Amino acid sequence: MENETLRVQLNFPLEQVTKPIIWHFCAEYGLKFSIRRANIDVHVGGFTVLELTGPADQLKAALDWATGEGIQVGLVGADGTDEWVVR
């Protein structure tokens, strides 16, 4: 199975900031990641922009799981524009 790479932004509400979301991406879904940008504050929440690499089905499963955990997930730069814009 061929790997794909997605750039995603994860927006963390305050109650989710301390959960090991990225660890789950690696340990439970076998994804590789690169943190491209982040701003996390345990008092207000925050965001992380990641490049995630792995099989398409595992990428989808991991992002679906994160959404179920209360994390807002959005693609960043999917069309090659605004790839570093924080939303």
N, C-alpha and C positions, 0 to 999 in steps of 0.2 A: 504494500500500500504506500502510495506516494504522500510525502508530507506537504502541507500547505503552511503559509505564514500569514497571520492576520495581525493588524495593528488595531488594538482596542483601547477604549478608555473605560475604566471602572470608576464609578462615582460611589463613594462610601458614605452612607449616612452615619451619624455619630455612633449609633448602637452597633455598627458593623466594623468599626475601625480596628478593633483589636483581634478580629478573627483572622486565622491564617489562610486567607483565600488563595494567594499565589502558591503557597505550599501545597494545597489541595490540587491545584492545576498540575503540579509536578508529580506528587506522590500517588494521587488517585487516577489521573488521566494520562500520565506519561508525557506531558507537554514540556517543551523547552521554552524559556522566556528570556526576554531582555527588557529591563525597565528603562524606558526612554525618557520618562518624565514623571515626577510625582510631587504631591504636596498633601501630606497627611497631618492632621492635628487631632489629638485625642479629645479635644474639647469641642470641636465643631464638625469633624468629618474630613473628607478630602477626596482626592482622585489619584489614579495611577494610569499612565499611558504605557501599555506593554506591547511588545511584539511577541506573539505566541506562535510556536511552531509544533506541528504534529499532524496526525491523520485527521482528515476533515470530520469524521464522525466523533472523534475524541474532542476536537475543538468545539463542535456544537454541543456535545454533552457537558463539557466543562462550563461553557458560557450559560447554558440552560440552568445548570446547578447554581452558578453564581447568582443568576437572576432570582432563583428560588430562595436564595439566602438574603435577599433584599438589596443586592448590589445592582445599580443601574449600569447596563452594558451598552456601549455604542461603538460602532466601527469608526475609525479615524483614518482619513486619507484613502478611503476605499477606491475613489476615482482618480487618485494621484494628485489631488489638490488639497490644500489646507491640511497637510498631513501632520502639522504640529499645533494646530489650533485646539485649544482646550474648550470643550463644550460643557 
